[in-house]
């Protein structure tokens, strides 16, 4: 075995202990950062899902209210009393422009689609 001086042995042991403590500290800090980061991401994701659901619910309520308002338009009521699909189809274009949706369906009381 190598014969090392006492001072060299103390220096090497100090270096080894210092390296072990530094490495352990860095590992613990990295682990804690990863855990906190994952928790924060999970919380933010949950908040995003909640906000999206609230927005979607409000949008659906708005669409239902808009459909109710459109259904009560006197011009639409008069148009639907004709019960002529061609007339309803032609006249419904102007009413469809008022609707804030992609699909606009007009049906008679039996459920038959008129336009």
C-alpha positions in Angstrom: 0.0 0.0 0.0 1.1 3.5 -0.6 2.5 5.4 2.3 0.8 8.7 2.5 1.6 11.4 4.9 -1.0 12.2 7.7 -1.7 15.6 6.2 -2.5 14.0 2.8 -4.8 11.4 4.5 -6.7 14.2 6.3 -7.0 16.2 3.1 -8.3 13.2 1.1 -10.8 12.3 3.9 -12.0 15.9 4.0 -12.4 15.9 0.3 -14.3 12.7 0.3 -16.6 13.8 3.1 -17.1 17.2 1.4 -17.9 15.5 -1.9 -20.4 13.1 -0.3 -22.2 15.9 1.6 -22.4 18.1 -1.5 -23.6 15.2 -3.7 -26.2 14.2 -1.1 -27.4 17.7 -0.8 -27.7 18.2 -4.5 -29.6 14.9 -4.8 -32.1 15.9 -2.1 -32.6 19.4 -3.5 -33.1 18.0 -7.0 -35.6 15.4 -5.7 -37.5 18.1 -3.8 -37.6 20.4 -6.8 -39.0 17.5 -9.0 -41.7 16.7 -6.4 -42.7 20.3 -6.1 -42.7 20.8 -9.8 -44.9 17.8 -10.4 -47.3 18.9 -7.7 -47.5 22.4 -9.2 -48.1 21.1 -12.7 -50.8 18.8 -11.4 -52.5 21.7 -9.5 -52.3 24.0 -12.6 -53.7 21.2 -14.8 -56.6 20.7 -12.4 -57.2 24.5 -12.4 -57.2 24.6 -16.2 -59.7 21.7 -16.4 -62.0 23.5 -13.9 -61.7 26.7 -15.8 -62.5 25.0 -19.1 -65.5 23.2 -17.6 -66.8 26.5 -16.2 -66.3 28.2 -19.6 -68.0 25.3 -21.4 -71.0 25.4 -19.0 -71.4 29.1 -19.4 -71.2 28.8 -23.2 -73.9 26.1 -23.2 -76.1 28.3 -21.0 -75.6 31.1 -23.4 -76.5 29.0 -26.4 -79.6 27.7 -24.7 -80.6 31.3 -23.8 -79.9 32.4 -27.4 -82.1 29.5 -28.8 -84.9 30.5 -26.4 -84.7 34.1 -27.6 -84.6 33.1 -31.3 -87.6 30.7 -30.7 -89.6 33.6 -29.4 -89.0 35.9 -32.3 -92.4 36.9 -33.9 -91.0 36.6 -37.4 -89.8 33.0 -36.7 -93.1 32.1 -35.1 -94.9 33.4 -38.2 -92.6 31.6 -40.5 -93.1 28.3 -38.8 -96.9 28.6 -39.0 -96.6 28.3 -42.8 -95.5 24.6 -42.5 -94.0 24.9 -46.0 -90.4 23.5 -45.9 -89.2 25.5 -48.9 -90.5 28.8 -47.5 -89.0 28.1 -44.1 -85.7 27.1 -45.7 -85.5 30.3 -47.7 -86.5 32.6 -44.9 -84.4 30.9 -42.2 -81.2 32.2 -43.7 -81.6 35.6 -42.2 -82.6 34.2 -38.8 -79.6 31.8 -38.9 -77.3 34.8 -39.1 -78.6 35.9 -35.7 -77.7 32.6 -34.1 -74.3 32.3 -32.5 -73.8 28.7 -33.5 -72.6 26.5 -36.3 -75.8 24.5 -36.7 -79.2 25.9 -37.0 -82.2 23.6 -37.2 -85.9 24.4 -37.5 -88.3 21.6 -36.8 -92.1 21.4 -36.5 -93.8 20.2 -33.3 -93.6 16.6 -34.4 -89.8 16.8 -34.8 -89.7 16.9 -38.6 -86.8 19.0 -39.7 -88.0 21.9 -41.9 -84.8 23.8 -42.4 
